[in-house]
Amino acid sequence: MQKLLITIISFLFIGVSYADHENDMGSYHFAQVPALCGTPNAIKKYLDHHKLEPYDIALGREGMEPTGTPVYMMTYWVSEDGHVAATIDVPQGTETCILFHTFDRTKPSKD
């Protein structure tokens, strides 16, 4: 659990972390992802300013297994004017990070 938690924290706060993984689904790696991080209160002010409301909350679990110990929490946020954002929190973490904030949300047609 500590190894996964350290990888996630490094991925979020250092900026670049490559960890190769291979399983029966193929090979993949962590890539550089820009994230906006701050105190939970500062991030909440940002979300409030953009009128984003929580839509879904989900737990990331150790080993990416449904029965694994929770190691992070994702919250998906939406606004009435088409904004979507996602935040991530880790247990005993002192920061919250916005992984993305997108605009012009539309739903694909089912044709």
Secondary structure, DSSP 8 states (H G I E B T S, - for coil): -HHHHHHHHHHHHTS-----EEETTEEE-------EEE-HHHHHHHHHHTT-EEEEEEEEEGGG-TTS-EEEEEEEEE-TTS-EEEEEE-TT-S-EEEEEEE-S-------
